[in-house]
Amino acid sequence: VERHVEVDLTHQQLHYFMNNVELGVMSVSTGLPSKPTPPGEFSVLRKVPVKHYIGREPGDEYDLPNVKWNLEFKRGYYLHSAYWHNQFGIRSMS
């Protein structure tokens, strides 16, 4: 079974496919201008069921434990759930 997703950065949407048939679409929040979601075609490097994200840069501090469904697609870049906001499809947040 072939599975893939396509993220529309302009419209903040994720389309998901199985065997090249689109199964659905959902709203997402991609990367902020300071760390934008990279465009391109990627494969999942690793799956991390639960991850703890910590940011310690001045002005970009966060502590987000128990983030589920993390797919690393480029070193340091993840597709993941986000329980801390409800801005999906509205604006960039990561």
C-alpha positions, 0 to 999 in steps of 0.5 A: 500500500502506497501512502503519501501526503501533500502539504499546501503551504499557501492554503495551509492544508494537508491532503492525504492519499493511499495508492494515489487516491485522495482520501481527505484533506485537513487544515494545518499550521506550517512553519513560521517565517523564522523557520519556514516549512521547507518546500520539496518532496521528502520521505519520512526519515523516522517516526517518533510516537511521542516527542517533547519539544523544547525551545530556548531561543530568546523570543522563541521559548516553549516547552511542549511535552507529549506531542504525538504522531511525529514524522521527521521528514527532514533533519529537524523538521517534523509533521506532528500533532499540536494540542496547544493551539487551534489556528489550523488553516488560519496561520503558521504556528511552528 
